[in-house]
Structures are given as structure tokens and as C-alpha cells.
Amino acid sequence: MTDCNITKITTEKAVTTISFNVASLTTDADMDTVSQQISDLIKNQKPKNILVDFTGVKFFSSQTLGILLGARKKLDAQKGNMLISGINPQLYRVFKITNLDKLFKFYPDAQSAIDDLKNTQKT
């Protein structure tokens, strides 16, 4: 488990979960740290499935979308999956407006995402 003031990264079975310890992901320095952590995670641990859990996050900058897109591209190259859970309706609207809702699968909570992933991998 990796833990810093901004993110908490845990791996359980085939799912690596990235959650946030802050309600706002807007500071450039914080976002640079998050970006570096996610890049290092994908490069060094090569996870098959990453779940980004936005539970408790109320605001994020457009840089967050860029980080997610970059991470998704790296995961795609490794034949991995990225899922998003716990996102509030206002933030989901940002994904919808930018058509990014078509690139990611969204779940109401982390457990729903994990359950769906388990079911998908059985078939």
C-alpha cells in the first residue's frame, strides 16, 4: 500500500485501487504528485486493473482528466483496465460534456466496480 497526503493506493487480488484523501484535486503541485505516482505504479507494478475511486472528491481540475487519459493509454498498452467509482454527479457531468464518459466505465462505488470486474473475468 502506498499512502501520501493526497492518494491512497491499495492492491487487493487483481485490482489496484487509487483513492484520494482530499476533497479537491486542483493544486498543480498536488496533481504533479498524483500523476507521478500513477505513472510509477503502471510502469513498475504493471497492474491489470486500476480502479480510481473518487468518493469524497468534490472538485478536480482539468489536469485530472489529462492524468486519467494518460494512465488509460499506458494501461491499454499493457492490456489493462481502468474503472472509475464514487464520482459525484457534478464531476460526472464534466466527463459527459467532454465525451470521456464513453472511454471509462463508471460505478456508484468501489465494491460495484470490483464485483463487475470479477464477473467479467469469469466469462
Residue pairs with C-beta under 8 A, 6 or more apart in sequence:
1 8
1 9
1 10
1 11
2 8
2 9
2 37
2 41
3 9
4 33
4 37
5 21
5 22
6 20
6 21
6 22
6 25
6 30
6 33
6 34
7 18
7 19
7 20
7 21
7 33
7 34
7 37
8 18
8 19
8 20
8 21
9 16
9 17
9 18
9 19
9 37
9 41
10 16
10 17
10 19
11 17
11 45
11 47
14 48
14 49
14 117
14 121
15 47
15 49
15 50
15 51
15 113
15 114
15 117
16 41
16 45
16 47
16 49
16 50
16 51
17 50
17 51
17 52
17 53
17 110
18 38
18 41
18 50
18 51
18 52
18 53
19 53
19 55
19 110
20 53
20 54
20 56
20 57
22 30
22 57
23 56
23 57
23 58
23 59
24 57
24 58
24 59
24 60
25 31
25 34
25 57
25 59
25 60
25 61
25 64
26 59
26 60
26 61
28 63
31 61
31 63
31 64
31 67
34 64
34 67
35 63
35 67
35 70
38 67
38 71
39 70
39 71
39 74
41 47
41 50
42 50
42 71
42 74
42 75
42 78
42 80
43 74
46 78
46 80
47 75
47 80
48 78
48 79
48 80
48 81
49 80
49 81
49 82
49 83
49 117
50 71
50 75
50 80
50 81
50 82
50 83
51 82
51 83
51 84
51 85
51 110
51 113
51 114
51 117
52 68
52 82
52 83
52 84
52 85
53 84
53 85
53 86
53 110
54 60
54 84
54 85
54 86
54 87
54 88
54 91
55 85
55 86
55 109
55 110
56 86
57 86
57 87
57 88
57 91
58 88
58 90
58 91
59 91
60 91
60 94
65 94
65 95
65 98
65 100
68 82
68 84
68 100
68 104
69 100
69 103
71 82
72 82
72 103
72 104
75 81
75 82
81 117
82 104
83 104
83 105
83 106
83 107
83 113
83 116
83 117
84 104
84 105
84 106
84 107
84 113
85 106
85 107
85 108
85 109
85 110
85 112
85 113
86 107
86 108
86 109
86 110
87 95
87 106
92 101
92 106
94 100
95 101
95 104
95 106
105 113
105 116
107 113
107 116
